[in-house]
Each structure stands twice: as C-alpha cells, then as structure tokens.
C-alpha cells in the first residue's frame, strides 16, 4: 500500500479525439471524377461522329442514342458526387446504387466505343 486514499487519486484527463485532416484526398477524388467524365464525353462524341459520318442507318442512330444516354447517366452521377465533394470536408460514402450506375455506364460506354472502332 502506498498510503494514499483511493478518493484522492486524480481522475484521468479525457484525451480529445484527433481532428481528421483529409489532406488532398477530396481534391484527388474530384479530379478522378473529372477525368472519367472527360473520357466518357470523348467516347460519346466519337460515337456520335462515327454514327453520323458513316451514314445514318437505324443501327447507327440506336448506338449513338445509347452512347449519349449512357453518357448522360454517368454525367448525372458524377455531377452529384463532385458537388457533394465540394460542399463538405467529409462527404458521405457513395451509395451502392450510384457506384453501380457509374461503373455500368463507364463499362457500357467503353464497349460502345470499342464497337464503333471496329
């Protein structure tokens, strides 16, 4: 025994929670969304150009419309995400539905762009 009264022992001082420093992560994420949006825009424009240059067939018009629809879908998801990233210092997690939409639109645009090349 040390001879001290248990009531005289000082209470532990609470340690404040560390402040999260996001660094450049939000900026890198926004730049990645912009790069992907630019790539999708180029694919959609090239698809429209290829469809209109080679003659207007029903298949070319449908492929062009599909590419433009996919581009608009991805653009909507990307715009919402970039706006959210700019508005808050700690954005919410991207919902699974939005992530799946962005991934499917990107993949489908890549397939359409590849089909237009060949």
N, C-alpha and C positions, 0 to 999 in steps of 0.2 A: 504494500500500500504506500502511496505517495503522501498520504496525509491530507489530500485535498478533498474538499466537499464536492460530491458529484454535481451539485447545483451551481457551483462556482465556475464550472468549465464553460468557456465561451462557446456560443453556438457557431457552427460553421457558416462562413460567409458565402451566400449563393454566387456562383460564377455566371456572369451574363452569357447568354447564347452568342456564339460568334456571328458576326454580320456576314452575310453571303456576298461575296464580290464576284459578280458574273463575268468580270473581265471582258473579253471581246467575243464571248460565245454568242450573245444575241446578234451582234453585227455579222459574224461569220454565217450564222444560220440565215439571216435575211439575205446575205449575198448569195448563198447557195440557192435559195428560193428564186432569186432574180436570174441567176444563171440558167436554172432549169426552165424558168418561164421563157427566157430568150431562146433556148434550144427548141422548146415546143412551138414558139412563134415562127421560127425559121422553118421547122418541119411543116407547119400548116401552110405557110406562104409558098413553099416549094411544091407542096401537094396541089395547091390551087393553080399555081403556074403551070405545072405539068398537065393538069386536067384541062386547062384552057388552051394550052399551046398545041396539044396533040389532037385537037378536035373535040367537039362536045358530044360525047356519047353518054348514054344513060349510066353506064358503069363509072365513067369518069366523074360525072356530076355527083353520083352517090358517094364515091370515095372522097371527093372534095368536101361534100357536106359532112361526112362522118369525121374527117380530119378537123374541120372547123368546129364541129360540135364538141369533139374531144378537147380541142384547144380552149374553147370557152369554159368547159368544165374545170380543166386544170387552172385556168386563169382565175376563176372564182375562188377555188380553194387557196391558191397562192396569195391572192389579194387579201383574203380574210386573215391568213396566217401572218403576212407581213404587217398588216395593220395592227394585229394583236401584239406582235413583237415590238413594234414602235411605241405602242401605247403604255406598256408596262415594263418594269425592270425584271419581273419574274413572270413570264407568260405561263398560261396553263398548258398542260400536256395536249398535244394534238390529238383530237378524238380519233378513235379507230376508224370510224366511217370516213372521215376526211382524209386520213392517211391512205386508206384503201382506194378512195376515189382518185387521189393524186397519183398513186402508183399505177392504177389501172389505166388512167388517161395517158400517163407517160409511156407505158408499155405499148398501149394501142397506137399511140402516135408514132412510136418507133417502128412498129410493124407496118403501119400505113406508109411511112416514109421509105422503108425498105422496099415495099411493094411498088411504090412509084418509081424507084430507081430501076428496078428490074422489069 
